[in-house]
Amino acid sequence: MTLVQRFPSFSSNLRNWKKTNPTNHTPISSLHYKTQITASSSPFTEKHSVERYERDQWLYKSSTPSPSPSPPSNQEDEVFVRENDIASQLPELKKLLEVLREKREKGCRGGDCGPGDVFLVGTGPGDPELLTLKAVRVIQSADLLLYDRLVSNDVLELVAPDARLLYVGKTAGYHSRTQEEIHELLLNFAEAGATVVRLKGGDPLVSSCFLRFYILSLFLSPFVVMCCNFDLMFQVFGRGGEEMDFLQQQGIRVQVIPGITAASGIAAELGIPLTHRGVATSVRFLTGHSRKGGTDPLFVAENAADPDTTLVIYMGLGTLPSLAQKLMDHGLPFDTPAVAVERGTTPLQRYVFAELKDFATEIQSAGLVSPTLIIIGKVVELSPLWPHCTKESSCLVETR
């Protein structure tokens, strides 16, 4: 049995958020569910959406962009759009730098002024009410905010009217800015004395530290892995650490404001504990990315198929069929509970529950799109939403 359902965030209004229509809570079989996803309906910033250009319109005073209603058809078109976009933005970026430098010089009154501060701010999985109070304060005091695709539109509504927004998001096959260009933007505006905020979905230090930890963990005993610093495991698949390291080497002060990771926020909203006494003794975070866009996931090893470990897979839609089969080949039971959550904690959240053997097929039938988080493990059936639950047979696994 499989469950596909829209599941709204239960958060109340923070700043008179736009009200959404009530959602039908009736479970719908994925075999009969048709999705209609458009850029305008997304709670996040899609790469060529009109909303993105409207939000960043200050950048295009010298030249008006004309984003096509249909995305570029091939990689060469994507490169052209990106290069044209950057060229269009350059004059206004230079003007802003000059204004900030003049403001800084006047404020110094002949003294020696240091550079501005850079804040790496985690915005959580999408629900603005999951922001910390400190994050809201910093967002509202910024001069310039560089934001990623997975910073939700509701979070961006908190930005002060006189602040400037710049999209630097990345999707598969399209990077609006290279990582090196992002580094230089942060540095140049900080040196001009600006308060610069780098907005990132989830937690801001979602860096390659965890990836290195995961590779190392393949060669460690489960006891050693369990005893390692758990905070390290939350540095999951991003570039915040690189940005911080680059800026600190240039003498720029960087402050990090943590955010709720997608794994913990989405799991909690669905009532799924990532670990549970007698059910799962550890949690492991995996990247579903493959080399050069293939269908084979990078990191699946035999000890990843541990029935007592919860697996959380980021960016795993494309490689899920191969990943699920590998896990079963390595001994993970075919009836292991699993859930995929699209656009978690936002009003457009949808999810698919299924057993591992049917999981990839049901996700494909439901038409889930990125961003989708995947959780595999016995803890999934602890969720009150697990469709195999009945009044006669509780989903709670008896603890030992």
C-alpha positions, 0 to 999 in steps of 0.5 A, spaced: 500 500 500 502 506 498 500 513 500 501 520 496 498 526 499 498 533 499 500 535 506 500 543 508 504 546 513 501 547 520 504 553 522 500 559 523 502 566 520 508 570 522 507 576 518 500 576 515 503 570 510 498 569 504 493 564 506 492 558 502 486 554 500 484 548 505 487 542 503 484 535 502 487 531 507 484 524 503 489 520 501 490 518 494 493 513 491 499 515 486 497 510 481 491 515 480 494 522 482 496 527 476 501 533 478 501 539 475 507 543 477 509 550 474 515 555 476 509 559 478 506 554 483 513 553 486 514 555 493 522 556 491 525 560 486 526 556 479 531 558 475 528 562 469 521 564 472 518 571 471 518 571 479 526 571 480 527 576 475 521 581 478 524 580 485 531 582 482 529 587 477 533 592 480 539 589 477 536 590 470 535 598 470 540 598 464 537 592 460 530 589 461 531 581 461 526 577 457 525 570 460 522 565 456 516 562 458 519 555 456 526 553 459 532 553 454 532 547 450 539 545 451 546 546 454 548 551 449 542 555 450 543 555 458 550 558 457 548 563 453 542 565 458 547 565 464 552 569 460 547 574 458 544 575 465 551 576 468 552 581 463 546 585 464 547 585 472 554 588 472 552 595 471 547 595 477 552 591 481 558 596 480 553 602 481 551 599 488 558 597 490 560 605 489 554 607 493 556 603 499 563 605 498 561 612 499 557 611 504 562 607 508 567 613 507 562 618 509 561 614 516 568 613 517 569 621 518 577 620 516 578 614 520 580 607 518 574 603 516 574 595 516 570 591 512 563 589 513 560 583 515 558 576 512 552 572 515 551 565 513 544 564 514 540 557 514 533 558 512 531 551 514 527 547 509 522 552 507 517 554 512 518 561 515 516 560 522 522 555 522 527 561 522 531 563 528 529 569 531 537 571 530 536 569 522 530 574 522 533 580 525 540 579 520 535 578 514 532 584 516 538 588 517 542 586 510 544 591 505 545 585 500 542 578 500 545 572 496 540 567 496 539 560 493 534 556 489 531 553 496 530 559 500 523 559 500 519 565 497 515 566 504 522 567 507 524 572 502 518 576 504 522 578 510 527 582 507 527 590 508 524 594 502 531 598 501 535 591 501 538 588 494 537 581 493 541 577 488 539 570 486 545 565 485 542 559 485 544 552 482 540 546 479 542 540 475 545 543 469 545 550 470 549 554 475 546 562 475 553 563 478 559 559 479 562 558 486 568 562 484 563 568 482 559 567 489 566 568 493 568 574 489 561 577 490 561 576 497 568 579 498 567 585 494 561 587 497 564 586 504 570 590 502 565 595 500 563 595 508 556 592 506 552 587 511 552 581 506 547 575 508 548 569 504 541 565 505 541 558 504 536 553 505 537 548 511 543 549 515 548 554 512 554 549 513 552 544 509 558 542 506 563 537 504 565 535 511 559 530 512 561 527 505 568 526 507 565 523 514 561 518 510 566 516 506 571 515 512 565 511 516 565 506 510 571 503 513 569 504 521 566 500 526 559 502 527 561 503 534 566 508 532 561 511 527 556 512 533 561 515 537 563 521 532 561 528 533 554 528 531 554 535 529 559 533 523 554 529 520 549 535 519 554 538 514 550 535 509 552 536 501 553 544 500 558 549 499 557 554 505 564 551 509 568 553 502 565 560 502 566 561 510 574 559 509 575 563 503 572 569 506 576 568 512 583 567 508 581 574 506 580 577 513 573 578 512 569 576 519 564 571 517 558 569 522 554 563 522 547 562 523 544 555 524 538 553 521 534 547 521 536 541 516 531 538 511 532 532 514 530 533 521 525 539 519 521 534 514 522 528 518 519 531 525 513 534 521 511 527 518 512 525 525 518 520 524 524 520 529 530 519 525 533 514 531 528 511 536 530 506 542 530 499 539 528 501 532 534 505 529 540 506 533 543 511 528 542 515 522 546 516 515 546 521 510 547 520 503 547 524 497 543 521 491 548 525 486 551 520 481 557 522 476 556 526 470 548 525 471 548 518 470 543 513 474 548 510 479 548 513 486 555 515 488 556 512 495 552 506 496 556 500 500 554 494 504 554 497 511 549 502 508 544 497 508 543 496 515 536 495 518 538 498 524 540 505 521 535 510 518 538 512 511 536 520 509 538 521 501 538 528 499 538 529 491 536 522 490 530 522 485 534 520 479 538 515 482 533 512 486 531 505 482 539 503 482 540 505 490 534 501 492 536 495 488 543 496 491 540 496 498 536 490 497 542 486 494 546 488 500 540 485 504 536 491 506 529 487 507 524 489 501 519 491 505 523 496 509 518 502 510 520 509 506 518 515 504 519 521 499 517 528 501 517 533 496 517 541 498 517 539 505 514 544 510 511 548 505 504 549 503 505 545 497 508 539 500 507 532 498 509 525 500 509 518 498 509 512 503 511 505 500 515 499 502 522 499 499 520 494 493 515 498 490 518 505 492 521 507 486 515 505 481 510 509 486 515 515 486 515 515 479 507 514 478 506 520 483 511 525 479 514 528 485 519 533 483 525 536 486 527 538 491 525 531 494 528 528 501 528 521 501 527 517 508 528 509 508 528 505 515 524 502 520 522 509 523 518 511 517 512 506 520 512 510 526 509 516 523 502 517 524 501 518 516 504 511 515 498 508 511 500 500 513 497 503 520 491 500 522 487 501 529 488 493 530 495 493 528 499 499 531 505 502 527 509 503 533 515 497 533 516 494 540 522 496 543 527 491 546 
